[in-house]
Amino acid sequence: MLKQLAPICLLGLAQELIWIATCALGPLREHTEAFLGLMAAAFALCIWSFFRLAVISRRTAILIVGFGLLFRLTLLPAQPYQSEDVYRYLWDARVASAGIDPFRYAPDAPELEGIRDAKLYPMLNSKSHVTSYPPLSQILFRACYTIFKDNVTAMKAVFSFFEFAALLVSWRLLTLFGQNLRSLFLIAWNPFFVFEFSHSGHSDSVMMFLILLSIYFLCRSKNAWAMVSYAGAVLSKLHPALWLPLYLRRMHWKAVVAGFAAGAVLTYPYFNLPSGFKYLISLGSYFRLFEFNASIHYLLRYLGRVVFHEQWDQTTGPHLAALLLIATILVAWKFPLRNVRDLLHAGFWIMTADLLLATTVHPWYICWAALALPFFPYAFMTYWTGACFLSYLAYAYRPVYEPAWVLLVEYLPLYGLMAWEISRRAPLLDSPTKRHHQDTKNTKKSIPGVLGILVLSFIL
């Protein structure tokens, strides 16, 4: 037993030193090269552990998860230098606590002048835009603010907790699916998950947890609770709404009613007709005006400028959103849903399409699809969770600038690995059991078929 646990302890301690060094760097945007070097080292340790360390007992899994908890606790007190989102959470909560609908006014609106201060307000980004965080997220923001006020660490801790809870649910699902627990490394020790949710404190972790909890309830044949959990995931981050056709294919009408009822209860405290309309306008601006670290969008923008001598910056977003809806319909129609694991797999591909067609892909957005990484260890998604850190180089420039080589290094291997895995009809990092091999065999026509139609639609 000692021979099995000692290597995990050594590698875990090595990665803990990396996180301590990361906290000691100070403002990360002023030490970008050192930060990226540390993240590369942490990612290398994660991948080395995944390939080289066997997880053959419950004690081994507990040790892996225990080190994962240590990494996250180490980062909690650190200031979130690479993202200002947590400050927007505090702002929305402050506005709501003052009795004002956070969906009604943008932070720079004259009506909120009495709430602005010299500490929190200057830290906000997108001051001219109404908040984009849905009702369940707002409820969590306000609950934390009510107890801890403007405490950044407390707000981060809330969403770090949800991410760690997602790790625990993943552990349970791996056991239920009969998969090798070594995949725990891909979430417990992956610097992507550790950094984005314990250092930066992003609220997407709530969506991760609730989606995986919904899958767990489905495994237990608790369909009504699965739909309630799914409704919560949508109302914490809207993108899982694209999974709805998958759920409708499996659910009895009573479970669907339970999910919609839960959604209505969560929505009612925050949304009325005027604020809902402003919220939709804000989401429309997201697709038209915002762009960062995109792939297909940037390619189309480049073609528009070089080939057609036109500015397509604000026109590709709505077209890509329409293409995403087509992708969702195709996956929901073509992908086999023989079991719960298939539903998660289909959702993974929908979220992957969402990310590839998006005009804005901040690093933490990748969790929308990467939440399924322990169950479907695709090499392209694993690579992306490491390569996405390169996008932080943009913030080393004043003004913000995205070097072309960063986008090439991030996306060319990603698309190459994805094409390879689609052609071989299985994740490169998977060691399938007989049952999993049968699942892969049965789905081999679905993924290439769906993506083939998407590529054809893109060309046309």
Secondary structure, 3 states (H helix, E strand, C coil): CHHHHHHHHHHHHHHHHHHHHHHHCCCHHHCHHHHHHHHHHHHHHHHHHHHHCCCCCHHHHHHHHHHHHHHHHHHCCCCCCCCCHHHHHHHHHHHHHCCCCCCCCCCCCHHHCCCCCCCCHHHCCCCCCCCCCCHHHHHHHHHHHHHHCCCHHHHHHHHHHHHHHHHHHHHHHHHHHCCCHHHHHHHHCCHHHHHHHHHCCCCHHHHHHHHHHHHHHHHCCCHHHHHHHHHHHHCCCCHHHHHHHHHHHHCCHHHHHHHHHHHHHHHCCCCCHHHHHHHHHHHHHHHHHCCECCCHHHHHHHHHHHCCCCCCCCCHHHHHHHHHHHHHHHHHHHCCCCCHHHHHHHHHHHHHHHHHCCCECCHHHHHHHHCCCCCCCCHHHHHHHHHHHHHHHHHHCCCCCCCHHHHHHHHHHHHHHHHHHHHHCCCCCCCCCHHHHHHHHHHCCHHHHHHHHHHHHHHC
